[in-house]
Amino acid sequence: MKRIYSMIAAFLLSVCGTVSAQQINDNNTPLHLMKPAYRVGYGIPKEAEVKQTLDRLLHYIDQQTPTVLIDKRTGKEITRPSDIDEHTYFKQGGFRLTSYEWGVTYSAALAAYEATGDPAYRDYTISRHKFLSSAAASFSQIYKKHKNIDTNVRRVIDPHALDDAGAVCTSMIKAQLADGNLPLRPLINNYIDYIINKEYRLSDGTFARLRPQKNTVWLDDMFMGIPALAYMGRLTGDNKYYDEAAKQVVQFASRMFVPERNLFRHGWVESMQPHPAFFWGRANGWAILTLCEVLDVLPENHPQRQQILDLLCRHAQGLASLQHQDGFWHQLLDRSDTYLETSATAIFTYCLAHGVNKGWLDAKVYGPVALLGWHAVASAVNAQGQVEGVCVGTGMGFDAAFYAYRPVHQMAAHGYGVTLWAGAEIIRLLRHQHPKTNDSAVQFYEEEVPTDQPIFNYDGQIRF
């Protein structure tokens, strides 16, 4: 059988060579094997290429996030804890060490370490966590006397919003689970205390805000608050955290999920009737990322687990149907006249690949979508390691123009962690799933394709 396929391959090569100087037509050339002119890439990436993209990004963010304390009066570096006072602040780089976007980056770097085995990713997160732990210990007494201290460390000592607490807390719990000797537990407990006891809520306990309208539910807050609760359940073994996380997911979905579209609205305001539905890309990313994070640790026998898994599957279906042919998703998911946005694309790429790797989603359906998404994300990482095409921080609006004209910028922090996360999960996908190119299309198989089954390449060759 293999000899027959080899003869066919030789024939195709000979035909293509013979007609190279002739007019190509349907009789003399297998036209279906012509290579398409993809704009951002297609096919099955090599693991080493994915790693190179991640390495470039890591190198950039490492330079842009120094762990140095500065005296604002002298501009000099402070190295002794005894010299820290109310005039001490974090040396500024391109990104903030205690923002929720960087909480995502810390978690993503840990995932990249697990996927690649490269300790540089783990060390990036652990060094920043230790720096924050040390700074919090040094600043805690100063803060009681002088409330006006560096906002970066204030977010750790005294969180004022879920944005301050949840994402960084989740990353610290993950690090603490991996290494019980890390000095992160006091910070974790402080963050969790804010989430459980101090965050504003609706009457039924759903996380909410007083802006831009009274009693507004933000889809973003699914991710800013819920995964930390679920991971606290894993850290402590206390079911109350699992129960609260699951309850929050269900209550968010009851207001935010639009079943006829299988998408989430960005905002829900208690006093509005009807409730407008603007399907902002990155907010939908935070939602499906929350579902993945919760399912990663929620016990198999938890009574809400199947409901949350079903929600993930429906959301994945809605998202996959709206992917642009170049692999990206639009800023407003259902409006093709809005721009193609990188951070949402990276989150969806991670979540769909993760769902496949976990067995929650069908690899044959979602594997090709995830790989196409990665080609798009990788194309947005420039030579410096910056992530381009990322929507800047965005509040809530109730008209299309607000979302459609949000600026993009390579210094928008939202694009970095999610790109690391996406690449890490694609590496796992390449290792543990079975993608092949068959008749020019990416296909996923339940097992390795037998060596005597032909796989056609663009150039007319048959690969065994």
N, C-alpha and C positions, 0 to 999 in steps of 0.2 A: 504493500500500500504506500509506504513512504517513497519507494522508487517511482511509483506512478505520479505522486505529487511533485517529485523532483523534476520529472519530465515536463509536467504542466508548467512549473516555474520557469524552466529553461525555454519553453515555447513562448511564454509571455515576454520574456526578455528579448528573445530573438525577434518577435513581432514588433515590439517597441523600437528596437534598433533599426529594423528594416524600414519602418514608416517614418523615421526621424526626419528624413529629407523629403518626405511626401506629404500630401495633404491628409491630415488625420480625419478619420470618419468612423462611423459605428461599425463598419465591416472590418477595418484593419487594426483597431485599437480598443482595448477594454476601458472605455471612457469612465466607467464607474470607479476606476482605481486612480483617477487623477487626484492630485493633492489639492484640497480646498485652501483658500487664502484666509486662514484664520487670523484675526487681528491681535489676539492676546495669547495665543497658544492653545493647544488641544492635545489630548492623548494622556498617556500615563507618565507622570514626571518621575525622574530618578530621585531616590532618597537623598543622594549626595547633593543634588541641586536644591532640594528643599532646605536641607541643612545649611547650605551656603547662604541662602536668603535669610534664614534665621540668625546666622552668625553675624551677618552684616548689620542687621537690626540691633542685635545685642550689643555689638561694639559701639554703635551710635548712642544708645540709651545709657550705656555705662558712662560714657563721656559726659552726658547731659544731666546726670543725677549724682553729683558729688555728695559724699557723706562728710561734710566739713562744717564746723561751727566758726562763726566770724563775730568779732566785736565791731558793732556798727559805728562806734566812735573812732576807732583806729583803723578799721579795715583789716586787722591782723587775725590770723587763725588762732583759735583757742584749742589747746590740747589738754589742759588740766580741768577736771570737773570743778575744782574749787574756784576757778576763774569765771565760771558761768554766772551771769546775772541777767537782769531784765533788759540789758542792751545786747544780749547775745541772740544771733539769729542763724538760720541755716544758709550756707552759701548757696546762692541761686544758680541753678543750671537752666536747662530748657523746660524742665518738668517739675512738678511738685511731688515730693516724696510721700505726702500723706493724703493725696486726693483719691477719690474713688477710682479714677482711671488708673492710678498707679497700684491700687489694690488689685485691679484686674491684671496688671502687668506682673505683679509678684506671683499671683496664682499661675499665670501662664508660663512664667519662667520655671516654676517648679514642674509644671507639666512637660515643658521642653526637656528638662533634665531627665524625667522619667522616660520620655520617648527616645532620647538620644544617648543617655548615659554620660553626657558631657557635663562635668561638675561646674563649669563656668556659669551655667544657667542657675543651678542651685545656689551657688555662692553669691550670685547677684542679689537674689532675694534675701538670703540669710544675712548678708552684710548690712542691707538696709534695715531689716527687722531689728537686728542687734543695735544699730545706730539709733533707731527710734526708741527702743527700750531704754537705752542708756540716757538719751535726751529726756525722756519722760521722767525718769527717776531724778535727774538733776534739776529739772524745771518745776517739779510739782510744788515745792515749797515757795519758789519764786512766784509762781502763778497765784498762790493764795494772797500774796502781798501786793503783787503788781499784775493786775488783770491784762494789761496791755503788753503781751509778749508775742513772739513770732507766731503767726497763725498756723504754720505747719505743725508746731508742737502743741499748740492749743487744741487742734483737732483731736490729738491723741489723748490729752489730759481731760479735756472737757468737750466732748462732741456736742454739736448743736443741731445736727440733722443726720438722717440716714446716710447722706452722701459722705459725712465725716466718718461714719462707723462701719457700715456693713462690709464693703468690699475688702478693706484692709484687714478687718477682723477675720473674715473668711480665710484670707491668705495666711494669716498668722496661725489659725487653727490647723490648717493643712501642714504648715511647717512644724508645729508642735506635735502633731500626730506622727510625723516622720522622725522627729528627734525630741524625745521627752525632756532632754536636758536644756533646751532653749529657754531663755528667761522671759517668755512671752505671756505667761498665764495672767499676770496682773493686768496687762493691757487688754487681753481678750476679755477678762471679766468686766473691765470698765466699759468696753464697747457693748457687750451684751446687756449690761445694766441699762445703758441708754436705750437700746433697741426695745427691750422688754418693758421698761418702766417709764421712759421719758418721751418717746416719740409720740407725736399727735396721732389720734385715731378717730375713726367714725364711731358711732354708737355701738356697732357690732364688733368693734375691735380692729377693723381694717386700717392699715397704715394710710395716713392721709396728710395733706398739707392745707395751709390756709391761703395759699396762693396758687394760681392767679385769682381764684375765687375761693370763697369759704367752702371747706369740705370738698377739696379736689383730690381725686385719686390719680396718681401718676403711675403709668406703666413702668417707668424707670425704677420705682421703689420696690417692685418685685425683686429686682436684683440687688438693690441697695440694702435690703433688710432680710429677705427670706433665706438665702443660702447660709448666712451666718448662723441662723437658728438651727437649720438642719445639721450643719457641721458641729454645732455645740452639742447636739444630741449624740453624735458619734464620739465626740471628745469625752463627754461626761457619762454617757450611757443612760441619761435621764430622758424618758419618753416625753416629758412635757415640751421639750424643744422640738422634737419631731412633730408632735401634735399641733403646736403653734405654727410651725412652718407649713404643714399640710393645710391647716385651716386658712392661712393667709393666701395660699395659692388658689384654693377653691373660691374664696370670697373675691379675690381680684378677678378671677375668670368670670364670675357671675355678672360682673359689671363691665368688664373690658373686652371679653372675647365675643366676636361677632360671628356666630356659627355659619351664616350663609356665605361668608367669605373665608372662613378658617383663618382669620387674622385678628389681631388685637388693636383696638383703638388706643391712641396715645393717652388721652385724658378723659376722665369722667367727673362731672361736677354734679353734686347732689341736687342742686336747685335747677338744673337744666332739663328741659323737656321739649323735644326729644333730645337724646344724647348724641351729639355729633361724633362722627367716626372718621378720623384722619389716621391713616395707617403709615405712620412714620417708620422708616426702616430700622434705625438703630434701637428705637424703643421696642419694636417687635423682637429685635436681637436680644435685648435684656430679658424679655419674657421667656423666649425659648431657652436661653442660657440658664435662667433660673430653674426651669423644668429639668434640664440636664443635671444641674448641680444638686437639686433635691433628690432626684432619682438615684444619683450616685451613692447616696448614704441612707436614704429612707429604707427601713427594714422591709424585707420582701413581704412580710405578713401585715404590714400596716394597712388599716382599713381604707385609707384614701389613695394608696399607691396605684391601683389600677385606674382610678379616675384621672390621676395626674398623668399616667402613661398614655391613656387614651387622648388626653388633651395635647400631649406632645405629638402624637401621631397625626392628629388633625391639623395642628399648626404646621408641621413639616409638609403635609400635603398642600396646604395653602401657599406656603412659601415657595416650594419647588415649582409650582405652576406659574410663578411670576418671574423666574430667573431670566435675565436678558441673554441673548445668544452669545454675548461676549463674557458671560460668567458672572457679571455683577448683578446686583439688585438696585432698583431705583430708590431715590430719596423718599418719595412717597410710593409705596410698593405697587399700588394699583394704577399709578399715573405714569405712563411711559414717556410723557413729555417732561418729566423731572429728571435731574441728572443722575448718573450712575455713581453710587456712593460706596466707599471702600470699607468703612468700619462695620456697617451692617453686613456687607458681603463676607467679611472675615468671620463674624459671629455665626452667620448661617452655615458657612463652610465648616467651621468647627463642630457645630451642633449636629449637622446632618452626618458628618463623618463619625462623630462620637456615637450617635444613635445607631449607626451601622455596626460600629465596633462592639457596642454593648449588646447587639442583638435585638434592639428595640425597633429598628427600622430595616426594611428589606434592602439588602445591598444592591440587588439588581435594579431597584428603582432609584435609590438615593446615592449610591456610590458614584455614578457618572456625574450627578449634579454637584457633589462635593468636589470632585476632581476639577470640573470646569470652574467652580468657584475658586479653587486654589490658583489656577492659572491667572484668573483675574486679580486676586490679591497679590500674587507674586509680581505681576506687572506693575503694581502700584508702589513697590518698594524700590526707591531709586538707588543710585550708586553709593550715596552716602549712608544708606540705611534708613532714610526717612520714609514715612508712609504718606503717600499723596492721595488726594481725592477724598479726604475725611471731613465730614461736616463738623463744624465747630460746636461748642456747647450750645444747647438749644432748650429753651423753655417750652411753654405750651401755648399753642394758638388754636383758633377755630376758623381758619380760612386757609385755602390752598397756598396763597402767596407766601404766607409766613414760612411754611416749610420749604417751598420750592426755591426760594431765594436765599436760604441760609448759606453763608459763605463756607468755603472749604479752605483748609490750610494744612501744610505739612507739619506744623507744630501743634495741631489739635491732638491732645494726648490720648483721645479715645481710640486711635488707630493702632497703637503699638502693642499693647497686651493682647488684643484680640487677634492680631496677625501672628504673634508668637504661638498663641493657642491653636490657631488654625493649622499652622505648619506642623506643630507637634502631633496633632491628631491625624494629619495626612500621612505623616511618617508611620504612625500606627496602622493606618488603613493599608498602606502599601505592604507592610509586613504581614498583616494578619488576614487580609482579604485576597481575592484572586481576580484582579482586573486584567483583562486582555484586550487588545485591539483586534476586532474581528470585522473584516470587510469595511475597514476605515472607521468603525464606531467603537467607542469605549464600552465594553461589556463587563459585568461582574458575574462570576461563576461561583457555585457553591463549593467547588474544589478546583484544584489545578487542572487545567485543560490537558487531556492526554497528549503525549508527544506526537501521536500519529494523526491528530486532528489539525487541519490546516488553519492558520490564522493569516489573513491577507493584509499586506502592508500597502501604503500608498503607491509605492514605486512598482507595484505589480509582482513583487516577490511573494512567495509563500513561505511564512516562517513556521517552523514546527516546534 
